[in-house]
Amino acid sequence: MATLVDTNVLIDVFHTRSAFTEWSTGRLAAARIDGPLLINPLIYAEMAAGYATSEELEGALSPSLFRREELPWEAAYAAGHAFLQYRRSGGDKRSPLPDFYIGAHAMVRGYRLLSRDTTRYRTYFPLISIISPETHP
């Protein structure tokens, strides 16, 4: 089964050593055994901030390690509606957050999502399968 990898997991593995680095590294390896690891342009863009050159970023997010996928149009629609629900329930961000697009991408394609930041995903995309420290300690 394909797994969309959230930026926070990639940051744990490639940048910042944290309490989650070991968990993220292990879950990334386990997900790779089950199927392809996926990223999209938003995840790539979020990761770009941590690299001085595009060559360094390409080395970390090599297509041989992470399959790249464009955002499906259906995900844009789902992300917009999730964002509307977020705003109506008191969310204060004025522009759509990448998390809405990432969650919608996983939802419309039926992918698992590997992430440490699950509250928004569980709230607005309750049907996606999430690999998180809560579900996979």
Phi, psi and omega in degrees: 000138180286146180232122173278128186257119180288153183302322184299327177291318179295322177297318177303319186280318189258345186232282191265123173285128182216182176297344183257358184302313181295317179299311182298317179297316179294317180290326176296315178296318180295318180295324180298326178294324183281343182161186183293149172263132186242148168226162176234176183301329179291317178296316178300315180296319178298321179288332183302330181299338182267006183232139181285331182226157178292332178294320177296318178297316178300324179296318180287315185256043182306138176301342176285341178258321185233120176286134181263135180226137174290158176286130177289146178302324178299329178292324179297318179296312180297320179296319179298318179289323176295320179295320177300316177298318177301312180295318181294335180266012173104004177298139188255357178286137185269342179240149182302135180273149177305328180303323179295319178291320180295314178298318179294322178301311178300318183295308186290336179263354179073029180271155167284159177237126176260111185205150172265341185257086192259347186304308181295319180297316180294324181289313189259346178224065189293345183271348181282149177275123184245129172264115184216168176301332179288323184266336182222074183298000000 
